[in-house]
Amino acid sequence: MLRPFDLSAVFTVWQFAPIVTGFVVVAAGLYLWGVVRVARRHPARPWAAWRTGMFLGGLAVVVLATQSGIGSYDDVLFWDHMVQHLMLIMIAPPLLIFGQPITLLLHASRNPVHTWVKRILRSRVATFLTWPVFGCVAYVVAILGAHLTGFANLVESNQVVHNIEHAGFLVIGYLFFLPILGHEPIRWRLSYPVRFIILVLIMPVDTFAGLMLGYGSSGSPGIPTGPQPTWAPSPVADLHTGGAVMWIGGDGLMFGLMMLVFLMWSMDSEAATGGHGWLEAARRASLGSLVTAHTTPAAAAGTEPAADGRAEPAPTAPGALWEGRGGIDDDEHLAAYNAFLARLNEAESGRKR
């Protein structure tokens, strides 16, 4: 009954999914209610418009994946089925995560809802579900189990299981990417190198699944068993195209998310300066101590001139002379440090003579 698939069919052939529609309407309504409530309670600090756009964009991807032409043809074309899976597990979840719905709920709610949400986030169940190890295992099981086992054939023949699979991909994608891309108040706080490494390690899962499908035969899981339209490709060719979608599309999306984590890392000034921990603190304290004697005469004497010409006591802590004056890495500090190195060089030359 479906006409041949093309790009226009994605936007012109729609199917109605009441559960998906209800979920999207309720989620969007609650989110926008939170945005309005935060704007009223904190007019000087309203909710960021780009986060609202991200969250609504994630809901739009869910609608496109399940109710547009992509959802209408998912029982006919296996490769379209794979596109749908990638949208639900790798595109929609990151967009929803960037919208920070949990943080918005905490900002917009009051007791007892505020307290309940905090208790849920601190519970053992939430801690386990947001555990990165659990997210990785769930992602691997979802990708391999849904495409390389008999479960793929069950999905083709049972629409209820098919719908459950869609919801499972969305939830698993959210739990997997939450500690990697999100800033929600959950227990787990991963460093940027760890986030990057997790994505690198999980990428071969998509590659393996794609290659196995790309070299599948007529007896492989996922091969349509029912009658196919005359315009549809052969089942094996369709399976191989679906494998290419998983391999190239999945790896491409994962690589893009890796670059996004790298960009977040480079833009995070706190991670760039404070991420070095005690090494950065020791460097600043050591350099501040070394150049203390090479500041202005007043500073060397333990005093600093005030605005009215009177001498005031200078800080005595290592590197404290440089606090509030541009930090220990400003031009004055560098000049003093160069003078310190010059004196060391003169002393070394005198010993050699």
N, C-alpha and C positions, 0 to 999 in steps of 0.2 A: 504493500500500500504506500510505501514511502517512495518519493521520486529519487532519482540519482543524486547522490551526495555531492555538493560543491560548497564553495565558501558562502554563497548566499543562503544556503540551507541552514547555516549556523544561526542566522538572525531571522529567518522567515518560518522555519518549522519549529513549533513549540509544543510542549506537552505540559499539562497541569499536574503538579505534585503537591497536594494540599499540605502534607506534613512539612515539606521544605518551605513552602510559602508561609505557613504559620510560624515556623522557627525564625525565618528571616524577618518577618514583620515584627514579631515580639522582640527579637534581639536588637533590631534597629530602633524600635520605639524606646526600649529601656536605655539604650546608649544615649540617644538624643535627649531623653529626660535627664540623664545624669549630666550631660553637657550644659543644659539650661540651668540646672540646679547649682552646678559649680559656678557658672557665670553670675548667678544671683548672690551666692554666698561669698564669692571672692571676685568682685568686679575688677580688681586691679590685676588679678592673675587668672584669666579665663582659661578654659581647656584649649589646648593647641588645636587649631583648625586642621592641620595636616594629619594629626592622629585620628580625628573624626573621619577624614577622607580615607585613611588607610583602613579603618574598621569597616566602613560602608563599602569600600572596594573589595574587601575580603568576602563580605556577604554577596556582593554582585558576582564574584567568581563562583560561589556556590550555586547561585541561580543559573548562571550560564552552563555550568558543568552538569546540572541535573535536569533543567527544564528547557534549555535552548535546543538547537539542532544537535549539539554534542550529546545531550542526554537522550534525544529522540532516536539517534542512530546507534546508541551504545550496545543494543542487543543484535544489531545487524552487522556492524563493522568492528572487528576486534581492535584494529589500530585506533579507531575512535574511542573505544573503551579504554585504551591505554592513555590517550590524551585526557580523558575524564579523570582517570586515577591520578595523573600528575597534577592536574589542577586542584584536586581535593587534598592531596597530601603534601604538595610542595609549593603551591602558590597561595591558596586561600589561608592556610594557617599562619605563615609569616605576616601577611597583611593584618589579620586579626590580632596577632601578638603585638605589632607595632601600634595598634590602637589602644593598648593597655586598658582593657575593660575592667580588670580587677582593681587597678589603682583608681580608675574613675569611680568605681562603686564605693571605694573607701572614702574618697573625697566628697562624694555626693550624699552619702548615707549618714545617719545618726544612730545612736543606740536605740534599740538593741541590735539592729541590723549590722552596724559597724562592728560591734563586739563579736557577733556570730561569724562574720566573714573572717575576722582575725583568728578566731579559734579554729575555723576550718582550715585556713592556710597553715596553721601550726600543728595540725593533727598529723598522726602517723600515716593516715591514708594519703593525704595531700603530699606529705613529704616523700612517700614511696612513689606516687604517681608522677611527681616531677623530678624524681631521681634520674640523672642523665643515663645511668646504666639501664634502667628500666625503659627509658625512651629509645635507646639504641636497640635493645632486644626486641621491643615491640615493632620498631620500624623494619628490622630485618625479617621478622616473622610475617609482617603484613605484606611486604614486597614479594618475598619468596613463596609464602604460603598461598597467596591469592592468585599467583600466576604460574607456578610450577607444580602444583599439586592438583588432586581431584576436586579441590574446592572451586577451581575455576569453572569446571563443568557444572557444578551445583549452582553456581551463580547464574549460568546461562539458562538454566531450566527453572529456577525458582526466583520470582520477582521479589518476594519478601526478603530472602537472603541477599539478593542484589542490593536492596535498599539499606539493609544493615551493613553491608560492606561499604557503602558510600559514607555512612555515618562513622564507621570505624576508621576509615582512612582520614577523615577530617579530625577526629579526636586524637588519633595516634600522631598525626602530623603536628597538631598543636602541642601535645605533651613533649614530643621530640625536640621541636624548635624553641620551646619556651625558655629553657635555661641557656640556650645558645644565642638567641636573638632578643629575648625579652629583658625588661627591667622591672618585672613585677615583684612584689614583696614576698617571694618564696624563700625557702631555706637555702637553696643552692645558689652559690655565687661563683661562677667559673671565670677564670682568667681568660683573656683573649687568646693566648696561645693554645690553651686547652680547647676552647671552642673551635678554633681553626683545625686542630688535630682531629677532633671528633668528626667534622665534616669530611676531612681527607680520608679517614678510615671507613666512613660509611659509604662513600662514593662507589667503591667496587661492588657493592650489593646491587645497585642499579645496573652496572655494567654486566655483571654475571647474569642477572635475570634477562637483560636484553639479548645477550649472546645466546643463551639457552633457547629463548623464543625464536631468535633469528635463524637457528639451525634446527628448529623443530620439524617434525614430520606430521603426517596425517593422523597419527595416534596421540599427538601431544595434547596436554591439557589446554583448554581454551578454544579448541577447534569447534566451530558451530556444528551442531548435530541436526538442527532443523532445516527446513527449506530456506534457501537464500534467494534474494532477488536476482533477476537475470543480469542486472547491471553491476552487481557486486563482484569483486575479485574472487579468485578461487580461495578456498579456506586456507590452504598452505601459504599462498602468497599474502593473504591477509594477516596470517600469524607472523610471517617474517617482517612485514611492515610494522606490525605492533612491536616486535622486538627492537626494530630500529628506533621507533619512537621512545621506547623505554631506555635504550642505550644512549642515543644521542641527546634526546630531550631531557632525560633524567640527569645525565652527567652535566649537560649544559646548565640546567637550573642549579644543580649543586655547586658547580664552579662559580656561578653568579652569586650564590649565597656566601661562598667562601670569600669572594672579593668584597662583599658587603661587610662581612665580619672584619676583614682587614681594614676597610675604610672606617668602620666604627672604632677600631683600635687606634688608628692614626688620629682620629678627631677627638678622642677622649683625652683631654689635657690632664685629668687626674691620673689616668693610667700611665700617661707619658712621663709624669714627674714623680708621682707617688708610688708607681708600680715597682720602682727599684727598691722600695723598702729601706732597710737599714743601710744598704750600700749608698743610696743617695743621701741619706741623713749623715752618714759618716763622712762622705765627700764634702758636703757643705760645712760641717763642723770643722774638719781638718783644714780646708782652705781658708775658712774664716779665721782660724787661729794663726795660720802661717802669715797672713797679711795684716794682722792687727797692728804690728809694730811699724808698718809701712804706710799708715794713713797720714792724716794731717798732724802737725805737731801737737795741736790741742788734743787730738784723739790719742796720740802716743803717750801723752802725759796723764791720760785718764780723764780728760775733760773735753767737752765739746762747746764751742761758742754758741750762745743763745742768740735770739733775734735782737736783744737789746745790748749785746756785747758782753754780758756776764758769762762766766764759765759755769757749765753744768756738768755733773758727773756723767761720765760715759758708761755704757753698759759694760759689764765685766765678763759676761758669758762668751764662750768662743763663737765668733761670727756674729755676735749681737750688734757690733758696730755697723753692720751692713743691713740690719733689719730696717725696713721702712725707707731704704735709700736705693731702691731698685734691685735689692737682693744681692747675693754674693757674685752674681755673674754679670754685673753692670760694668760700664767702662772704667769707673774708678777702681773697682775691685781688680779688674784685669791689669790695669796699670800698676797697681800695688804688687800684684803677684809677679809681674814681669820684673819689677825692681827687686823682689825677693830672689828670683832666679838669677839676676845679674850679680847680686852680692854673693850667692853661692858660687857662681862661676869665678868671681874675683878671688874668693877664698881658696878655691881649688887651684887656680893658677899660681897663687902665692906659695902654696905648699909644694907645687912642682918645682918652682924656682929655688 
